[in-house]
Amino acid sequence: MARLAQTAGLTDVQQEILSTVRDFVDKEIIPVATELEHRDEYPQQIVDGLKELGLFGLMIPEEYGGLGESLLTYALCVEEIARGWMSVSGIINTHFIVAYMLKQHGTQEQKDYFLPRMALGETRGAFSMSEPALGSDVSAISSKAVKDGDEYVLNGQKMWLTNGGSSTLVAVLVKSDEGHPESAAPHKSMTTFLVEKEPGFGEVRPGLTIPGKIDKMGYKGVDTTELIMDGLRIPANRVLGGETGRGFYQMMDGVEVGRVNVAARGCGVAQRAFELGVSYAQQRHTFGKPIAQHQAIQFKLAEMATKVEAAHAMMVNAARKKDSGERNDLEAGMAKYLASEYCKEVVEDAFRIHGGYGFSKEYEIERLYREAPMLLIGEGTAEIQKMIIGRRLLEEYRFQG
């Protein structure tokens, strides 16, 4: 076995793409990631390199200037990028979700207008569903859109926007009562709006403010922000799909592929943690021999490697299921849940192998130790994944007595 997390059945094109991305990660990301992360500095040079590689258009159809690749190819690229620095994978993830939603649900005019520029990385996407008070309860969204002639007026506060400052296009989920009475189910009165804006912080267009970066424990470099709408006017042709009341379904479709992405990130971070742990274990000596020769450390390495392999296999299965056109919420939920939990455990074991040095900012494992917890809550907590998995299992195994 040359290395962990190999994927069978890839085409020559997929293998070439992954080889190119892996080489980019090894040369352009890993050497600078920890320094940039400690400074909480946006990795502009790395982003420019990703644009040159065409990764911002990886899943955008060729007719719009993209590479037209599968979710599996994208997820495997994300795995490689997260292995280098998870924040970089976050920069392309929300962009990818918005492009996917446009491809699947946008009007022809919206596709023609946005997708070519998104494929080039000129238009950069962000995804806005959460709010300060609702957490995982999407039905409790309070931001609203009110029809006013040929426009909608949006008011409310959104939270946890990855790429909130650097993006130029935000898919925003709000309530819209037009044609959807108060008595209707909450998910039937939600609409996704495509909001164009200038990059940066402060008032980025009339009625829209990005206050600044949220200071986080980890996942630094990428900008995570709030979004405040105060009389934000959006033309009716910027309703995703041209029809109100479809926002919840559109967002959940985006989240479903986003969960495969988060699973891929967990796989990448866990793989890097294993690499650091197995390398350090062969360099560090105690009691006259490398600690890798102590049975206790070998047991840890065995458990870590097995978890990396298992998480990778489930992530690949979820991506292939989605690519086949089948429903994959069960597989995506399982993959996201397992990969994030295993990632946390593998990173902690690598941290333990490093001993006291793992607590030092000079060692890369310190950064991974702060990054892994984000995966436990991003794109739905472990508890949400268990609810999804449990409900789907009951559908599949319905008692017939």
Salt bridges, closest charged atoms under 4 A:
ASP23 OD2 - LYS27 NZ 3.43
ASP26 OD1 - ARG83 NH2 2.86
GLU35 OE2 - ARG39 NH1 2.63
GLU37 OE1 - HIS38 NE2 3.91
GLU37 OE1 - ARG370 NH2 2.81
ASP40 OD2 - LYS213 NZ 3.55
GLU41 OE1 - ARG39 NH2 2.65
GLU79 OE2 - HIS312 ND1 2.84
GLU80 OE2 - ARG3 NH1 3.78
GLU80 OE2 - ARG22 NH2 3.05
GLU80 OE1 - ARG83 NH1 3.65
GLU109 OE1 - ARG238 NH1 3.36
GLU131 OE2 - LYS158 NZ 3.12
ASP148 OD2 - ARG233 NH2 2.44
GLU151 OE1 - ARG233 NE 2.73
ASP177 OD2 - LYS144 NZ 3.93
GLU178 OE2 - LYS147 NZ 3.81
GLU196 OE1 - ARG117 NH2 3.89
GLU196 OE2 - ARG238 NE 3.47
ASP215 OD1 - LYS220 NZ 3.27
ASP253 OD2 - HIS105 NE2 2.89
ASP253 OD1 - LYS322 NZ 2.98
GLU256 OE2 - LYS322 NZ 2.84
GLU275 OE2 - ARG83 NE 3.03
GLU275 OE1 - ARG272 NH1 3.07
ASP329 OD2 - ARG327 NH2 3.03
ASP329 OD1 - ARG392 NE 2.89
GLU331 OE2 - LYS321 NZ 2.80
GLU341 OE1 - LYS344 NZ 3.64
GLU345 OE1 - LYS307 NZ 2.70
GLU348 OE2 - ARG352 NH2 2.84
ASP349 OD1 - LYS300 NZ 3.46
GLU364 OE1 - ARG272 NH2 2.87
GLU364 OE2 - ARG367 NH2 3.12
GLU366 OE1 - HIS38 NE2 3.21
GLU366 OE2 - ARG370 NE 2.70
GLU371 OE2 - ARG367 NH1 3.35
GLU395 OE1 - ARG327 NH1 3.41
GLU395 OE1 - ARG392 NH1 3.22
GLU396 OE2 - ARG392 NH1 3.18
